[in-house]
Amino acid sequence: MRLIDADRLTELIEKIVPQSALELGYLYQIREYIKQMPTVEPQEWISVKDRLPEKSQNCWVTLEYIGSGKRELMELRYYSERKKFNDEKYLKMQGYKFIAWQPITEPSPYKGE
């Protein structure tokens, strides 16, 4: 599945749909279909200075390369029993600093209509 910006999609449709279709109410129907699509709330980043995950889980992690200050995004597993991300020691030896994380949430199954 790919997340999209529903408001931006509606704007683009309004620009390309012919006036005749607008008059027939097709745009209204399209807007209603878009409103019925599931939504996903954006996750907030959590600084590693504030806290680490409470349980073992996969996370998105923002790393900063100390030499250049360039930031990168990686998917890493956090192990609560070790209080470490996988490859953490290796990444630190390579000059990366852990900045922030957020859990990778699993989508809930479709419940039907």
N, C-alpha and C positions, 0 to 999 in steps of 0.2 A: 504494500500500500504506500502511496505517496501523499504526504500532507501538502495542501495547497492553501492559498489565501483566498477564501470565498468572496470577500469584498472586491478584491482585484479581479477575480474571474468575472464577476457580475459587471464590473466596469468595462472589461474587454468585450464581453458579449454585447453590451449596449452599443458599443462602437461599431461592431461588425454586422449585427442583425439588421436586415433591411427594414425600412419604415413600415412596409406592409405587414410584416410579421409582428411588429410592435403593436400595430393597430388591432391585430387579431388576438392579442393577449398572450402571445407565446412567451414574451419576456417575463410576464407575471408568473407563468407556469415554471419557467426555468428558475426564477428566483425562489419559488416555493420548493422545488426539488433541491436546490442548493441548501436552503435552510434545514431540510430534513436530514442532511448528511451528518454523520457523527463529527463531533469536535474534540480536539485534544488541547488541553491547557499546557502552555509551555512550562517546562521545568525550570526551576531557579538553580543557579550555580551556588554551591556551598564551598566556602574557602576551607582549605585543609587546615588553616590556623584556627578556624571556629570549631570544626569537628570532622570526624571520619565516619564512614558508614557504621551502623550498629551491628549489621549482620553481613555475612558473606554474600556478595552479589556482584554482578557485572555493572560497571559504571563507565560513563564518559568522563575522561580526565583531561584537564587543560594542563599542559606542560610548557615550561618556558626554558628555552636554551639559554644558559647563563652567558655564553660568549656574545650572542647577538641580540638577545631579548626577544627573539622570534617565538611566537606561541604556536603550539600544535595541539590538535585534538586526537586522543587515542582512546580506544576501548580497552579497558583493563579489568581484570577480576580483583576484587578486594576480598581478602581472607581475614575474617574477624578474629580467628584464634591466634593468628600471627600479627594482627594489626598492621598489615602490609598489603600493598597492591602487588600483583604478579610482576616480575621483572623490575621491581622498584629499585633494588640495589644496583642492577645493571644500568638502568636509566640514569640514576644519580651519578654513577661512575662515568657515564658518557657526557655529563654536563647538564643534565636536565633537572629542573626544579619543579616540584609538584605545586600547582597553584590552586586548583579548585576541582570539584567533582560534582556529578549528579547521577542518580540512579538511572539505569536503562529500564524503563517500565515496560512490562509485557501488556499488550492490549488485551482487553477482556473479550471473551467470545461473543459472537453475534447472538442476540437473544430472540430475534424474530420480531414479527409485528404483532 
